[in-house]
Amino acid sequence: MGGVHGTVADGFEPVRDAFVRNFAERGERGAAVAVYRAGHRVVDLWGGTKDVEGGAPWEHGTAQLIRSATKGVAAATLLLLHQRGELDLDAPVGAYWPEFKARGKEHVLVRHVLAHRAGVPALDRPLTPAEALDPDLAAAVVAAQAPFWEPGTGHGYHAHTYSWLTGELVRRVTGRPVGEWIAAEIARPLGLDLWVGLPEAEAARAGRVGRIEPPEAAGGLRVRPKRNVADAYADPASLTRRAFAAIDPTPDENDPAYRAAALPAANGIATADALARFYAALSGEVDSGTRLFTPETLIAARTETSAGPDRVLVVNTRFGLGYMLHGGASPLLAPGSFGHPGRGGALGFADPESGVAFGYVTNGMAKGVTADPRAQALVRAVRSVL
């Protein structure tokens, strides 16, 4: 395993210490963390190996799969289209995508999609990995799906279907595939090494991911699901299991074809710096003077829209418009923080009150959906220096 490399600004040394301990105590294989404060980078660290199996060292600029941390980028696409006057959050989805009105979904609003209230987190027939990568086919299947509850009356995490809901709305409004829109309107203007649909020319930069088992004596939080949560994941008939199995069998996340497709709920690939810089630009200006959200859009993104029992995750969750909000299920930095974790480790968020934006990526996918012990150790270290 390679050592830890990079820089921290004066005062942020505890973040380096926590990052080093993740390798020594929490089973980290390869990872990076970046922090911005007031639009300027103050932490830029990386270490370990590029691939979870070992081999080449992680380098500055190594990118990794960020799973559901991609949802924060997906949400930004719809919010930016709204900000530009091209998409009405209070309009029915069917106003832009007429086929979606089928089977009782005519009153699903765009804001319901963002806040996991659309009622279609699962599919009656799961898609194969090949079908999931076909945006036209997948969108047609979602459009034909009957809701699992009356849309708008409750929330449940749309683990996979969020890809096709957001992606098809972007395509219907702009005429462009969602991955291309993200590249042109978010990644390039900010200089982000972030892709939803990894170009072949960049494929060599992305490491291979895999499952890891944290040591039993790992420091920090230990993920032990409550019995009802464990039961829900184990029951093939539960909405929990069905939502996460909307693509079945589970795709090979290291497959070049999977990485080249655009699944904005699940398959973004990014550096830690790109994830942190993205959130810095949502909550304020980054060093180039660029920002993504107006103050009004920022308020909308982090105003609580869904809260309480999550019909899929089986715990209490809090969402703004597309972003998880600080709480027990998804601890972030402070009460005003908003962002999104990726199942297994990745985490990106912003805390506008402190001016902090955070990005963490890893190749070691641990158990747990939202509160990874490695990411939480880094967040606690950031909190300690503010």
Disulfide bonds with the S-S distance in Angstrom:
none
